[in-house]
Amino acid sequence: MSMSQPLSLFDIAGRAMGALMVRMNTTASNLANAGSVAATKEGAFRPLKPVFQTIYEGASGKATVAIAGVVTAALEPGRRHAPGHPLADAEGYVHVAAVDPHAELVELVETARQYQNNIEVLETGKSLTLETLRLGR
């Protein structure tokens, strides 16, 4: 990623918020698929996880974040005995998504808090900028 101008407080917080939105969306997708079943182990939903990358701005010491990608977690789906289910295999088992809804809810709350913290950073930066402009009058 090439940056022609120095990173500002607003750039850093904005990029962090963008990364947090990806994190929140993947968590929401995981929650939406919690408990879903499939006929095969390969067809079962596996949780999605964002991969973050730190982007440094030269010698200034400033850094921000970028999304390097979204990967599928290497968790194995569970098996549940449900012989009457239309997706059950010959032994009467269905394959259940390897999503822990409790862990995903914790992830969602943590992400929402971090997003709110970045909003507060932006509000503080805006307030300080406006106050600096008022002092210059």
N, C-alpha and C positions, 0 to 999 in steps of 0.2 A: 504494500500500500504506500503510495507516494503522497506526501503532504507538502504543499507548497508554502503554506503559511503556518506560523506557530499555533499549536493547540491552545485554545482558550478554555476557561472553566466551562463554558457553555458547550463546546465541542466534546469535552471529556464526559460531562454528565449526559449529554444527548446520546453519545455512542453507548454509554453504559446502559441507558434506558432502552435503547434498541436491542442490545444483547439480552437484557432482562425480559423483554417482550418475547423473544424467541424461546427463552427458558420457560416463561409462563405458558406459551402456546404448546410446547412439547409436554409440559406437565398436564395441561388440560386434556391433551390428546390421550395421554396415559390413563388419566382418570376416567375418561369417556370409554375406554376399552377395558377397564378393570372388570374382571368377571366374565369377559367374553369367551366364547368357546369356539373350537374348530375341530374338524374331523381328523386332522393330522397334526403331528408335532410341528412340522414345517409351516403349516398354515396358521398356527396360533400367533396371536399378537405378542410382540416383544416390545418392552418400553423403549421410548426414544430419549436420547440424552444429547444436549447441545455440547459442542466442544468449543471452548473459548481460546483465543489467541491474544497475547499481550502485544500491543504495538507501541514501541518506544519512539520518542521524538528526539533523536540525536543526543547531544550532550546536555540538553536542558533538564533531563531527569523526568520529564513529563511522560506519562504513559496513558494509553487508553486500551479499549478492548474491541475485538472483532470476533465474529463467529467464523470459526474454521470449518464448521460443518455440523451436521446432526447425524449421530450414529445410533445404531440399534444395540441395546444392551445385550450382553452375552448370557442372559438369564434363561434357564430352561423352563418351558411351560410345565405346569402341573398336570396331573391326570385326575379325573374325577369319574367315579363309577356312576353312570347314568344310562342304564340299558334302554330306557324308553325314549331317550333323546334322538331326534332324527339324524344328528351328526355322529352318534356313537359308532365306534368301530365294532368289529366282529366280537370282541371281548366285552363290549358294553361300556367302553371308556370314551370320554371326550377330553380334549386337551384345552386347558384353561390358561388364559394369559398370565404371564409372570409379572403381574403388577401388584404392588403392595399399596392399597389405597391410603393407608395411614401415612406411609412415608411420602407419598405423592402430595397429600394434603399439607404435610409439614413443609415440603418443598415449595408448594404454592404460597403458603403464608410467608415463608422466608423471602421468596422472590418479591411478593407484594410489598413487604417492608423495605426491601432494598430499593425498589422502584420509588416508594414514597420518600426515602432518604435522598434520592437523586432529585426529586421534585423540590425538596427543601433546599438542596444545594443551589439549584437554579433560582429559586425565589430569593435566597440570600444574596447570590451574585447580582441579580437584578436590582435588589434593594441597595446594595453597596454602590453599584454603578450609578444609579439615580442620585444617590446622596452625594457622590463625588461630583456629578454634574451640577448639582445645586450649589456645592461649595465653590465651584468655578465661576459662578455668576457674580 
